[in-house]
Amino acid sequence: MTALTPVERQERRRRRRRRELIRWGIRIGVGLLLFLFGVALGQALHDNPNPGSTITLQRTLHVPTRGNPATTVTP
């Protein structure tokens, strides 16, 4: 068994910390992506109507009239 010098110990700790930070960064990134995917899926389901439901549209039709309606036509 060999003893490590203080410099070697610090270097190992730095590498270990770096690995841990990278692992946590990946975990947080994956969690964020899953959350955003869930929000997008929820919005997509909310925006679409339920299958088989009745959708009613109501429109008002305007019939065009000839000429100016304020004038009187005389034969």
HTML snippet that shows the backbone in 3Dmol.js (N, CA, C, O; Angstrom):
<script src="https://3Dmol.org/build/3Dmol-min.js"></script>
<div id="view" style="width:600px;height:400px;position:relative"></div>
<script>
const pdb = `
ATOM      1  N   MET A   1       0.844  -1.169   0.000  1.00  0.00           N
ATOM      2  CA  MET A   1       0.000   0.000   0.000  1.00  0.00           C
ATOM      3  C   MET A   1       0.895   1.240   0.000  1.00  0.00           C
ATOM      4  O   MET A   1       1.789   1.378   0.835  1.00  0.00           O
ATOM      5  N   THR A   2       0.639   2.125  -0.940  1.00  0.00           N
ATOM      6  CA  THR A   2       1.440   3.340  -1.028  1.00  0.00           C
ATOM      7  C   THR A   2       0.649   4.526  -0.512  1.00  0.00           C
ATOM      8  O   THR A   2      -0.557   4.641  -0.728  1.00  0.00           O
ATOM      9  N   ALA A   3       1.340   5.379   0.154  1.00  0.00           N
ATOM     10  CA  ALA A   3       0.702   6.593   0.659  1.00  0.00           C
ATOM     11  C   ALA A   3       0.716   7.644  -0.446  1.00  0.00           C
ATOM     12  O   ALA A   3       1.687   7.777  -1.191  1.00  0.00           O
ATOM     13  N   LEU A   4      -0.372   8.377  -0.531  1.00  0.00           N
ATOM     14  CA  LEU A   4      -0.482   9.434  -1.540  1.00  0.00           C
ATOM     15  C   LEU A   4       0.072  10.736  -0.977  1.00  0.00           C
ATOM     16  O   LEU A   4      -0.034  11.018   0.217  1.00  0.00           O
ATOM     17  N   THR A   5       0.646  11.495  -1.845  1.00  0.00           N
ATOM     18  CA  THR A   5       1.124  12.809  -1.423  1.00  0.00           C
ATOM     19  C   THR A   5      -0.080  13.748  -1.319  1.00  0.00           C
ATOM     20  O   THR A   5      -1.132  13.477  -1.898  1.00  0.00           O
ATOM     21  N   PRO A   6       0.072  14.826  -0.598  1.00  0.00           N
ATOM     22  CA  PRO A   6      -1.050  15.772  -0.493  1.00  0.00           C
ATOM     23  C   PRO A   6      -1.513  16.305  -1.843  1.00  0.00           C
ATOM     24  O   PRO A   6      -2.705  16.549  -2.028  1.00  0.00           O
ATOM     25  N   VAL A   7      -0.612  16.488  -2.774  1.00  0.00           N
ATOM     26  CA  VAL A   7      -0.977  16.984  -4.103  1.00  0.00           C
ATOM     27  C   VAL A   7      -1.825  15.945  -4.836  1.00  0.00           C
ATOM     28  O   VAL A   7      -2.819  16.281  -5.480  1.00  0.00           O
ATOM     29  N   GLU A   8      -1.414  14.671  -4.726  1.00  0.00           N
ATOM     30  CA  GLU A   8      -2.180  13.595  -5.370  1.00  0.00           C
ATOM     31  C   GLU A   8      -3.575  13.465  -4.756  1.00  0.00           C
ATOM     32  O   GLU A   8      -4.558  13.246  -5.464  1.00  0.00           O
ATOM     33  N   ARG A   9      -3.645  13.600  -3.447  1.00  0.00           N
ATOM     34  CA  ARG A   9      -4.953  13.538  -2.787  1.00  0.00           C
ATOM     35  C   ARG A   9      -5.877  14.653  -3.262  1.00  0.00           C
ATOM     36  O   ARG A   9      -7.054  14.417  -3.535  1.00  0.00           O
ATOM     37  N   GLN A  10      -5.341  15.873  -3.360  1.00  0.00           N
ATOM     38  CA  GLN A  10      -6.163  17.002  -3.825  1.00  0.00           C
ATOM     39  C   GLN A  10      -6.624  16.778  -5.264  1.00  0.00           C
ATOM     40  O   GLN A  10      -7.765  17.082  -5.611  1.00  0.00           O
ATOM     41  N   GLU A  11      -5.738  16.250  -6.090  1.00  0.00           N
ATOM     42  CA  GLU A  11      -6.107  15.992  -7.488  1.00  0.00           C
ATOM     43  C   GLU A  11      -7.213  14.952  -7.582  1.00  0.00           C
ATOM     44  O   GLU A  11      -8.138  15.093  -8.382  1.00  0.00           O
ATOM     45  N   ARG A  12      -7.118  13.907  -6.765  1.00  0.00           N
ATOM     46  CA  ARG A  12      -8.184  12.888  -6.752  1.00  0.00           C
ATOM     47  C   ARG A  12      -9.513  13.496  -6.305  1.00  0.00           C
ATOM     48  O   ARG A  12     -10.560  13.214  -6.889  1.00  0.00           O
ATOM     49  N   ARG A  13      -9.464  14.320  -5.278  1.00  0.00           N
ATOM     50  CA  ARG A  13     -10.687  14.967  -4.794  1.00  0.00           C
ATOM     51  C   ARG A  13     -11.300  15.855  -5.873  1.00  0.00           C
ATOM     52  O   ARG A  13     -12.517  15.859  -6.062  1.00  0.00           O
ATOM     53  N   ARG A  14     -10.452  16.609  -6.583  1.00  0.00           N
ATOM     54  CA  ARG A  14     -10.956  17.474  -7.653  1.00  0.00           C
ATOM     55  C   ARG A  14     -11.633  16.653  -8.744  1.00  0.00           C
ATOM     56  O   ARG A  14     -12.719  16.999  -9.211  1.00  0.00           O
ATOM     57  N   ARG A  15     -10.982  15.561  -9.147  1.00  0.00           N
ATOM     58  CA  ARG A  15     -11.575  14.701 -10.183  1.00  0.00           C
ATOM     59  C   ARG A  15     -12.901  14.114  -9.703  1.00  0.00           C
ATOM     60  O   ARG A  15     -13.867  14.054 -10.463  1.00  0.00           O
ATOM     61  N   ARG A  16     -12.947  13.687  -8.458  1.00  0.00           N
ATOM     62  CA  ARG A  16     -14.164  13.107  -7.904  1.00  0.00           C
ATOM     63  C   ARG A  16     -15.283  14.155  -7.860  1.00  0.00           C
ATOM     64  O   ARG A  16     -16.430  13.864  -8.199  1.00  0.00           O
ATOM     65  N   ARG A  17     -14.934  15.385  -7.435  1.00  0.00           N
ATOM     66  CA  ARG A  17     -15.925  16.465  -7.402  1.00  0.00           C
ATOM     67  C   ARG A  17     -16.439  16.783  -8.802  1.00  0.00           C
ATOM     68  O   ARG A  17     -17.637  16.980  -9.007  1.00  0.00           O
ATOM     69  N   ARG A  18     -15.508  16.830  -9.770  1.00  0.00           N
ATOM     70  CA  ARG A  18     -15.904  17.109 -11.150  1.00  0.00           C
ATOM     71  C   ARG A  18     -16.876  16.044 -11.657  1.00  0.00           C
ATOM     72  O   ARG A  18     -17.890  16.366 -12.277  1.00  0.00           O
ATOM     73  N   ARG A  19     -16.564  14.788 -11.393  1.00  0.00           N
ATOM     74  CA  ARG A  19     -17.456  13.695 -11.825  1.00  0.00           C
ATOM     75  C   ARG A  19     -18.835  13.826 -11.176  1.00  0.00           C
ATOM     76  O   ARG A  19     -19.862  13.654 -11.831  1.00  0.00           O
ATOM     77  N   GLU A  20     -18.837  14.131  -9.887  1.00  0.00           N
ATOM     78  CA  GLU A  20     -20.118  14.290  -9.196  1.00  0.00           C
ATOM     79  C   GLU A  20     -20.921  15.452  -9.775  1.00  0.00           C
ATOM     80  O   GLU A  20     -22.132  15.343  -9.966  1.00  0.00           O
ATOM     81  N   LEU A  21     -20.242  16.560 -10.051  1.00  0.00           N
ATOM     82  CA  LEU A  21     -20.945  17.703 -10.637  1.00  0.00           C
ATOM     83  C   LEU A  21     -21.512  17.345 -12.011  1.00  0.00           C
ATOM     84  O   LEU A  21     -22.636  17.728 -12.339  1.00  0.00           O
ATOM     85  N   ILE A  22     -20.749  16.624 -12.800  1.00  0.00           N
ATOM     86  CA  ILE A  22     -21.236  16.214 -14.123  1.00  0.00           C
ATOM     87  C   ILE A  22     -22.436  15.285 -13.971  1.00  0.00           C
ATOM     88  O   ILE A  22     -23.429  15.429 -14.684  1.00  0.00           O
ATOM     89  N   ARG A  23     -22.346  14.333 -13.045  1.00  0.00           N
ATOM     90  CA  ARG A  23     -23.479  13.408 -12.825  1.00  0.00           C
ATOM     91  C   ARG A  23     -24.729  14.166 -12.403  1.00  0.00           C
ATOM     92  O   ARG A  23     -25.817  13.917 -12.924  1.00  0.00           O
ATOM     93  N   TRP A  24     -24.575  15.089 -11.460  1.00  0.00           N
ATOM     94  CA  TRP A  24     -25.740  15.855 -11.010  1.00  0.00           C
ATOM     95  C   TRP A  24     -26.285  16.747 -12.121  1.00  0.00           C
ATOM     96  O   TRP A  24     -27.497  16.928 -12.239  1.00  0.00           O
ATOM     97  N   GLY A  25     -25.394  17.301 -12.929  1.00  0.00           N
ATOM     98  CA  GLY A  25     -25.840  18.116 -14.064  1.00  0.00           C
ATOM     99  C   GLY A  25     -26.660  17.300 -15.045  1.00  0.00           C
ATOM    100  O   GLY A  25     -27.681  17.765 -15.552  1.00  0.00           O
ATOM    101  N   ILE A  26     -26.204  16.067 -15.313  1.00  0.00           N
ATOM    102  CA  ILE A  26     -26.949  15.191 -16.220  1.00  0.00           C
ATOM    103  C   ILE A  26     -28.303  14.832 -15.616  1.00  0.00           C
ATOM    104  O   ILE A  26     -29.320  14.846 -16.310  1.00  0.00           O
ATOM    105  N   ARG A  27     -28.316  14.514 -14.334  1.00  0.00           N
ATOM    106  CA  ARG A  27     -29.586  14.170 -13.668  1.00  0.00           C
ATOM    107  C   ARG A  27     -30.581  15.331 -13.732  1.00  0.00           C
ATOM    108  O   ARG A  27     -31.756  15.137 -14.040  1.00  0.00           O
ATOM    109  N   ILE A  28     -30.101  16.525 -13.441  1.00  0.00           N
ATOM    110  CA  ILE A  28     -30.982  17.698 -13.472  1.00  0.00           C
ATOM    111  C   ILE A  28     -31.454  17.962 -14.895  1.00  0.00           C
ATOM    112  O   ILE A  28     -32.619  18.300 -15.109  1.00  0.00           O
ATOM    113  N   GLY A  29     -30.558  17.810 -15.875  1.00  0.00           N
ATOM    114  CA  GLY A  29     -30.928  18.012 -17.280  1.00  0.00           C
ATOM    115  C   GLY A  29     -32.003  17.030 -17.729  1.00  0.00           C
ATOM    116  O   GLY A  29     -32.962  17.424 -18.393  1.00  0.00           O
ATOM    117  N   VAL A  30     -31.852  15.753 -17.373  1.00  0.00           N
ATOM    118  CA  VAL A  30     -32.850  14.750 -17.738  1.00  0.00           C
ATOM    119  C   VAL A  30     -34.171  15.047 -17.038  1.00  0.00           C
ATOM    120  O   VAL A  30     -35.238  14.923 -17.639  1.00  0.00           O
ATOM    121  N   GLY A  31     -34.099  15.435 -15.781  1.00  0.00           N
ATOM    122  CA  GLY A  31     -35.330  15.777 -15.059  1.00  0.00           C
ATOM    123  C   GLY A  31     -36.041  16.961 -15.686  1.00  0.00           C
ATOM    124  O   GLY A  31     -37.268  16.966 -15.794  1.00  0.00           O
ATOM    125  N   LEU A  32     -35.283  17.959 -16.100  1.00  0.00           N
ATOM    126  CA  LEU A  32     -35.865  19.133 -16.744  1.00  0.00           C
ATOM    127  C   LEU A  32     -36.502  18.764 -18.080  1.00  0.00           C
ATOM    128  O   LEU A  32     -37.589  19.240 -18.405  1.00  0.00           O
ATOM    129  N   LEU A  33     -35.826  17.918 -18.851  1.00  0.00           N
ATOM    130  CA  LEU A  33     -36.400  17.479 -20.128  1.00  0.00           C
ATOM    131  C   LEU A  33     -37.699  16.700 -19.919  1.00  0.00           C
ATOM    132  O   LEU A  33     -38.662  16.896 -20.660  1.00  0.00           O
ATOM    133  N   LEU A  34     -37.731  15.823 -18.920  1.00  0.00           N
ATOM    134  CA  LEU A  34     -38.957  15.076 -18.631  1.00  0.00           C
ATOM    135  C   LEU A  34     -40.088  16.017 -18.211  1.00  0.00           C
ATOM    136  O   LEU A  34     -41.235  15.838 -18.622  1.00  0.00           O
ATOM    137  N   PHE A  35     -39.766  17.008 -17.400  1.00  0.00           N
ATOM    138  CA  PHE A  35     -40.774  17.969 -16.974  1.00  0.00           C
ATOM    139  C   PHE A  35     -41.327  18.744 -18.165  1.00  0.00           C
ATOM    140  O   PHE A  35     -42.541  18.905 -18.296  1.00  0.00           O
ATOM    141  N   LEU A  36     -40.431  19.226 -19.036  1.00  0.00           N
ATOM    142  CA  LEU A  36     -40.885  19.983 -20.207  1.00  0.00           C
ATOM    143  C   LEU A  36     -41.689  19.113 -21.162  1.00  0.00           C
ATOM    144  O   LEU A  36     -42.653  19.589 -21.762  1.00  0.00           O
ATOM    145  N   PHE A  37     -41.312  17.851 -21.316  1.00  0.00           N
ATOM    146  CA  PHE A  37     -42.080  16.930 -22.145  1.00  0.00           C
ATOM    147  C   PHE A  37     -43.479  16.734 -21.557  1.00  0.00           C
ATOM    148  O   PHE A  37     -44.462  16.693 -22.297  1.00  0.00           O
ATOM    149  N   GLY A  38     -43.572  16.612 -20.243  1.00  0.00           N
ATOM    150  CA  GLY A  38     -44.875  16.461 -19.589  1.00  0.00           C
ATOM    151  C   GLY A  38     -45.749  17.690 -19.773  1.00  0.00           C
ATOM    152  O   GLY A  38     -46.952  17.568 -20.006  1.00  0.00           O
ATOM    153  N   VAL A  39     -45.157  18.869 -19.670  1.00  0.00           N
ATOM    154  CA  VAL A  39     -45.919  20.107 -19.874  1.00  0.00           C
ATOM    155  C   VAL A  39     -46.418  20.185 -21.313  1.00  0.00           C
ATOM    156  O   VAL A  39     -47.572  20.540 -21.553  1.00  0.00           O
ATOM    157  N   ALA A  40     -45.547  19.853 -22.278  1.00  0.00           N
ATOM    158  CA  ALA A  40     -45.951  19.898 -23.690  1.00  0.00           C
ATOM    159  C   ALA A  40     -47.056  18.890 -23.966  1.00  0.00           C
ATOM    160  O   ALA A  40     -48.003  19.201 -24.688  1.00  0.00           O
ATOM    161  N   LEU A  41     -46.957  17.698 -23.410  1.00  0.00           N
ATOM    162  CA  LEU A  41     -47.994  16.684 -23.606  1.00  0.00           C
ATOM    163  C   LEU A  41     -49.310  17.134 -22.978  1.00  0.00           C
ATOM    164  O   LEU A  41     -50.376  16.945 -23.564  1.00  0.00           O
ATOM    165  N   GLY A  42     -49.239  17.721 -21.801  1.00  0.00           N
ATOM    166  CA  GLY A  42     -50.451  18.224 -21.147  1.00  0.00           C
ATOM    167  C   GLY A  42     -51.121  19.317 -21.961  1.00  0.00           C
ATOM    168  O   GLY A  42     -52.346  19.340 -22.080  1.00  0.00           O
ATOM    169  N   GLN A  43     -50.336  20.219 -22.519  1.00  0.00           N
ATOM    170  CA  GLN A  43     -50.902  21.281 -23.349  1.00  0.00           C
ATOM    171  C   GLN A  43     -51.532  20.705 -24.615  1.00  0.00           C
ATOM    172  O   GLN A  43     -52.595  21.156 -25.041  1.00  0.00           O
ATOM    173  N   ALA A  44     -50.882  19.715 -25.213  1.00  0.00           N
ATOM    174  CA  ALA A  44     -51.416  19.107 -26.431  1.00  0.00           C
ATOM    175  C   ALA A  44     -52.740  18.401 -26.143  1.00  0.00           C
ATOM    176  O   ALA A  44     -53.677  18.491 -26.936  1.00  0.00           O
ATOM    177  N   LEU A  45     -52.817  17.713 -25.032  1.00  0.00           N
ATOM    178  CA  LEU A  45     -54.069  17.031 -24.679  1.00  0.00           C
ATOM    179  C   LEU A  45     -55.160  18.024 -24.307  1.00  0.00           C
ATOM    180  O   LEU A  45     -56.338  17.790 -24.576  1.00  0.00           O
ATOM    181  N   HIS A  46     -54.774  19.118 -23.697  1.00  0.00           N
ATOM    182  CA  HIS A  46     -55.751  20.131 -23.295  1.00  0.00           C
ATOM    183  C   HIS A  46     -56.311  20.874 -24.511  1.00  0.00           C
ATOM    184  O   HIS A  46     -57.489  21.232 -24.524  1.00  0.00           O
ATOM    185  N   ASP A  47     -55.488  21.107 -25.524  1.00  0.00           N
ATOM    186  CA  ASP A  47     -55.909  21.863 -26.699  1.00  0.00           C
ATOM    187  C   ASP A  47     -56.831  21.069 -27.622  1.00  0.00           C
ATOM    188  O   ASP A  47     -57.661  21.662 -28.312  1.00  0.00           O
ATOM    189  N   ASN A  48     -56.706  19.759 -27.649  1.00  0.00           N
ATOM    190  CA  ASN A  48     -57.522  18.943 -28.542  1.00  0.00           C
ATOM    191  C   ASN A  48     -58.845  18.579 -27.884  1.00  0.00           C
ATOM    192  O   ASN A  48     -58.876  18.279 -26.690  1.00  0.00           O
ATOM    193  N   PRO A  49     -59.940  18.599 -28.643  1.00  0.00           N
ATOM    194  CA  PRO A  49     -61.228  18.205 -28.068  1.00  0.00           C
ATOM    195  C   PRO A  49     -61.262  16.693 -27.825  1.00  0.00           C
ATOM    196  O   PRO A  49     -60.492  15.934 -28.413  1.00  0.00           O
ATOM    197  N   ASN A  50     -62.158  16.286 -26.959  1.00  0.00           N
ATOM    198  CA  ASN A  50     -62.317  14.855 -26.685  1.00  0.00           C
ATOM    199  C   ASN A  50     -62.882  14.154 -27.913  1.00  0.00           C
ATOM    200  O   ASN A  50     -63.730  14.722 -28.601  1.00  0.00           O
ATOM    201  N   PRO A  51     -62.439  12.939 -28.205  1.00  0.00           N
ATOM    202  CA  PRO A  51     -62.990  12.231 -29.358  1.00  0.00           C
ATOM    203  C   PRO A  51     -64.460  11.886 -29.122  1.00  0.00           C
ATOM    204  O   PRO A  51     -64.848  11.496 -28.021  1.00  0.00           O
ATOM    205  N   GLY A  52     -65.261  12.033 -30.160  1.00  0.00           N
ATOM    206  CA  GLY A  52     -66.676  11.706 -30.062  1.00  0.00           C
ATOM    207  C   GLY A  52     -67.527  12.823 -29.495  1.00  0.00           C
ATOM    208  O   GLY A  52     -68.744  12.661 -29.401  1.00  0.00           O
ATOM    209  N   SER A  53     -66.951  13.939 -29.117  1.00  0.00           N
ATOM    210  CA  SER A  53     -67.755  15.024 -28.569  1.00  0.00           C
ATOM    211  C   SER A  53     -68.319  15.862 -29.717  1.00  0.00           C
ATOM    212  O   SER A  53     -67.754  15.899 -30.811  1.00  0.00           O
ATOM    213  N   THR A  54     -69.430  16.527 -29.453  1.00  0.00           N
ATOM    214  CA  THR A  54     -70.087  17.349 -30.456  1.00  0.00           C
ATOM    215  C   THR A  54     -69.543  18.768 -30.381  1.00  0.00           C
ATOM    216  O   THR A  54     -69.454  19.359 -29.305  1.00  0.00           O
ATOM    217  N   ILE A  55     -69.183  19.301 -31.536  1.00  0.00           N
ATOM    218  CA  ILE A  55     -68.705  20.673 -31.607  1.00  0.00           C
ATOM    219  C   ILE A  55     -69.735  21.476 -32.391  1.00  0.00           C
ATOM    220  O   ILE A  55     -70.046  21.143 -33.535  1.00  0.00           O
ATOM    221  N   THR A  56     -70.256  22.514 -31.791  1.00  0.00           N
ATOM    222  CA  THR A  56     -71.277  23.338 -32.431  1.00  0.00           C
ATOM    223  C   THR A  56     -70.672  24.667 -32.833  1.00  0.00           C
ATOM    224  O   THR A  56     -70.033  25.343 -32.027  1.00  0.00           O
ATOM    225  N   LEU A  57     -70.878  25.036 -34.089  1.00  0.00           N
ATOM    226  CA  LEU A  57     -70.447  26.335 -34.579  1.00  0.00           C
ATOM    227  C   LEU A  57     -71.679  27.179 -34.856  1.00  0.00           C
ATOM    228  O   LEU A  57     -72.654  26.676 -35.414  1.00  0.00           O
ATOM    229  N   GLN A  58     -71.655  28.425 -34.487  1.00  0.00           N
ATOM    230  CA  GLN A  58     -72.781  29.311 -34.713  1.00  0.00           C
ATOM    231  C   GLN A  58     -72.288  30.493 -35.532  1.00  0.00           C
ATOM    232  O   GLN A  58     -71.362  31.199 -35.135  1.00  0.00           O
ATOM    233  N   ARG A  59     -72.932  30.698 -36.699  1.00  0.00           N
ATOM    234  CA  ARG A  59     -72.526  31.788 -37.577  1.00  0.00           C
ATOM    235  C   ARG A  59     -73.753  32.596 -37.974  1.00  0.00           C
ATOM    236  O   ARG A  59     -74.854  32.055 -38.074  1.00  0.00           O
ATOM    237  N   THR A  60     -73.564  33.874 -38.197  1.00  0.00           N
ATOM    238  CA  THR A  60     -74.621  34.757 -38.670  1.00  0.00           C
ATOM    239  C   THR A  60     -74.336  35.084 -40.125  1.00  0.00           C
ATOM    240  O   THR A  60     -73.247  35.547 -40.466  1.00  0.00           O
ATOM    241  N   LEU A  61     -75.313  34.841 -40.974  1.00  0.00           N
ATOM    242  CA  LEU A  61     -75.150  35.145 -42.390  1.00  0.00           C
ATOM    243  C   LEU A  61     -75.739  36.511 -42.681  1.00  0.00           C
ATOM    244  O   LEU A  61     -76.840  36.825 -42.231  1.00  0.00           O
ATOM    245  N   HIS A  62     -75.021  37.315 -43.423  1.00  0.00           N
ATOM    246  CA  HIS A  62     -75.491  38.628 -43.837  1.00  0.00           C
ATOM    247  C   HIS A  62     -75.771  38.574 -45.331  1.00  0.00           C
ATOM    248  O   HIS A  62     -74.883  38.263 -46.125  1.00  0.00           O
ATOM    249  N   VAL A  63     -77.012  38.878 -45.712  1.00  0.00           N
ATOM    250  CA  VAL A  63     -77.398  38.870 -47.120  1.00  0.00           C
ATOM    251  C   VAL A  63     -77.104  40.249 -47.692  1.00  0.00           C
ATOM    252  O   VAL A  63     -77.586  41.256 -47.174  1.00  0.00           O
ATOM    253  N   PRO A  64     -76.315  40.295 -48.757  1.00  0.00           N
ATOM    254  CA  PRO A  64     -76.007  41.610 -49.339  1.00  0.00           C
ATOM    255  C   PRO A  64     -77.250  42.198 -50.027  1.00  0.00           C
ATOM    256  O   PRO A  64     -78.010  41.484 -50.681  1.00  0.00           O
ATOM    257  N   THR A  65     -77.431  43.479 -49.870  1.00  0.00           N
ATOM    258  CA  THR A  65     -78.561  44.165 -50.503  1.00  0.00           C
ATOM    259  C   THR A  65     -78.047  44.961 -51.686  1.00  0.00           C
ATOM    260  O   THR A  65     -76.871  45.320 -51.745  1.00  0.00           O
ATOM    261  N   ARG A  66     -78.941  45.235 -52.631  1.00  0.00           N
ATOM    262  CA  ARG A  66     -78.536  46.021 -53.797  1.00  0.00           C
ATOM    263  C   ARG A  66     -78.670  47.504 -53.488  1.00  0.00           C
ATOM    264  O   ARG A  66     -79.626  47.948 -52.851  1.00  0.00           O
ATOM    265  N   GLY A  67     -77.706  48.237 -53.950  1.00  0.00           N
ATOM    266  CA  GLY A  67     -77.780  49.700 -53.823  1.00  0.00           C
ATOM    267  C   GLY A  67     -77.786  50.165 -52.386  1.00  0.00           C
ATOM    268  O   GLY A  67     -77.446  49.433 -51.456  1.00  0.00           O
ATOM    269  N   ASN A  68     -78.185  51.408 -52.245  1.00  0.00           N
ATOM    270  CA  ASN A  68     -78.264  52.025 -50.942  1.00  0.00           C
ATOM    271  C   ASN A  68     -79.660  51.751 -50.357  1.00  0.00           C
ATOM    272  O   ASN A  68     -80.645  52.127 -50.991  1.00  0.00           O
ATOM    273  N   PRO A  69     -79.790  51.138 -49.223  1.00  0.00           N
ATOM    274  CA  PRO A  69     -81.124  50.823 -48.672  1.00  0.00           C
ATOM    275  C   PRO A  69     -81.909  52.085 -48.275  1.00  0.00           C
ATOM    276  O   PRO A  69     -83.116  52.003 -48.045  1.00  0.00           O
ATOM    277  N   ALA A  70     -81.264  53.222 -48.192  1.00  0.00           N
ATOM    278  CA  ALA A  70     -81.969  54.435 -47.786  1.00  0.00           C
ATOM    279  C   ALA A  70     -82.700  55.085 -48.986  1.00  0.00           C
ATOM    280  O   ALA A  70     -83.555  55.947 -48.783  1.00  0.00           O
ATOM    281  N   THR A  71     -82.382  54.695 -50.189  1.00  0.00           N
ATOM    282  CA  THR A  71     -83.049  55.299 -51.355  1.00  0.00           C
ATOM    283  C   THR A  71     -84.272  54.488 -51.741  1.00  0.00           C
ATOM    284  O   THR A  71     -84.343  53.291 -51.466  1.00  0.00           O
ATOM    285  N   THR A  72     -85.218  55.128 -52.368  1.00  0.00           N
ATOM    286  CA  THR A  72     -86.435  54.479 -52.814  1.00  0.00           C
ATOM    287  C   THR A  72     -86.386  54.322 -54.328  1.00  0.00           C
ATOM    288  O   THR A  72     -86.004  55.238 -55.057  1.00  0.00           O
ATOM    289  N   VAL A  73     -86.774  53.160 -54.771  1.00  0.00           N
ATOM    290  CA  VAL A  73     -86.782  52.911 -56.206  1.00  0.00           C
ATOM    291  C   VAL A  73     -88.148  53.288 -56.736  1.00  0.00           C
ATOM    292  O   VAL A  73     -89.158  52.786 -56.243  1.00  0.00           O
ATOM    293  N   THR A  74     -88.205  54.171 -57.740  1.00  0.00           N
ATOM    294  CA  THR A  74     -89.485  54.561 -58.344  1.00  0.00           C
ATOM    295  C   THR A  74     -89.528  54.020 -59.779  1.00  0.00           C
ATOM    296  O   THR A  74     -88.556  54.156 -60.522  1.00  0.00           O
ATOM    297  N   PRO A  75     -90.629  53.419 -60.158  1.00  0.00           N
ATOM    298  CA  PRO A  75     -90.706  52.871 -61.514  1.00  0.00           C
ATOM    299  C   PRO A  75     -90.905  53.905 -62.581  1.00  0.00           C
ATOM    300  O   PRO A  75     -90.985  53.565 -63.762  1.00  0.00           O
TER     301      PRO A  75
END
`;
const viewer = $3Dmol.createViewer("view");
viewer.addModel(pdb, "pdb");
viewer.setStyle({}, {cartoon: {color: "spectrum"}});
viewer.zoomTo();
viewer.render();
</script>
